[in-house]
Amino acid sequence: MTHLLLAATIPSEQNFSREARRETAMAKDILGEAGLHFDELNKLRVLDPEVTQQTIELKEECKDFVDKIGQFQKIVGGLIELVDQLAKEAENEKMKAIGARNLLKSIAKQREAQQQQLQALIAEKKMQLERYRVEYEALCKVEAEQNEFIDQFIFQK
C-alpha cells in the first residue's frame, strides 16, 4: 500500500520531464532577456551560444588567415631575396660587359697608335731609302768618274 501512495504523490516521468522542460524553457527565456544563456553543457554564459560558436569560428579563421599571411610573407621574402640576387648578378655582368667594352676600346686605340707609329716608321724608312738611293746614285756617278779618270790615266801612260 505504501507503493501505491508513493506512486500517486510522485508525478510520472513524462509529466515531470514535460513540466521540467517547460520550466527550463521559461527560465531560459527570462535569462536570455537578461543576457545570460546556457551552453551545451548547461553552464551559464554571458554570450549567446551561437555568438560564442561564431566567435570561435572567427578566431579559427583569423588564425588560419594569419598563418596564410605568414606563409605569404615567407614566399614574398624568398622572392625578394631571389630578385635581389638576380639584380646583383645582372649588375656584375653589366660591369663585366662595360669593362670588356672599355678594354676593347683601349685595345683599338692602342692599335691605332701602333698603326700610326708603324706608318711613321715606314715614312722614315722610305725617306732613308730615298737618301740611300740618292747617295748610291751619287756614288755610282763618282765611281764612273773615277773609272773614267783611271782609264784616261792608263791610256796616257
SULFENTA-V198133 format. One record per pair of residues at least 4 apart in sequence whose C-alpha atoms are under 7 Angstrom apart, sorted by the first residue. I is the first residue (numbers start at 1). J is the second residue. Records with the same first field share a line. If there is no record, write none. Layout:
BEGIN
I = J / J
END
This chain:
BEGIN
1 = 5
2 = 6
3 = 7
4 = 8
5 = 9
6 = 10
11 = 15 / 16
12 = 16
13 = 17
14 = 18
15 = 19
16 = 20
17 = 21
18 = 22
19 = 23
20 = 24
21 = 25
22 = 26
23 = 27
24 = 28
25 = 29
26 = 30
27 = 31
28 = 32 / 37
29 = 33
30 = 34
31 = 35 / 36 / 37
32 = 36 / 37
35 = 46
36 = 44 / 45 / 46 / 47
37 = 44 / 45 / 46 / 47 / 48
38 = 42 / 43 / 44 / 45
39 = 43 / 44 / 45 / 49
47 = 51 / 52
48 = 52
49 = 53
50 = 54
51 = 55
52 = 56
53 = 57
54 = 58
55 = 59
56 = 60
57 = 61
58 = 62
59 = 63
60 = 64
61 = 65
62 = 66
63 = 67
64 = 68
65 = 69
66 = 70
67 = 71
68 = 72
69 = 73
70 = 74
71 = 75
72 = 76
73 = 77
74 = 78
75 = 79
76 = 80
77 = 81
78 = 82
79 = 83
80 = 84
81 = 85
82 = 86
83 = 87
84 = 88
85 = 89
86 = 90
87 = 91
88 = 92
89 = 93
90 = 94
91 = 95
92 = 96
93 = 97
94 = 98
95 = 99
96 = 100
97 = 101
98 = 102
99 = 103
100 = 104
101 = 105
102 = 106
103 = 107
104 = 108
105 = 109
106 = 110
107 = 111
108 = 112
109 = 113
110 = 114
111 = 115
112 = 116
113 = 117
114 = 118
115 = 119
116 = 120
117 = 121
118 = 122
119 = 123
120 = 124
121 = 125
122 = 126
123 = 127
124 = 128
125 = 129
126 = 130
127 = 131
128 = 132
129 = 133
130 = 134
131 = 135
132 = 136
133 = 137
134 = 138
135 = 139
136 = 140
137 = 141
138 = 142
139 = 143
140 = 144
141 = 145
142 = 146
143 = 147
144 = 148
145 = 149
146 = 150
147 = 151
148 = 152
149 = 153
150 = 154
151 = 155
152 = 156
153 = 157
END
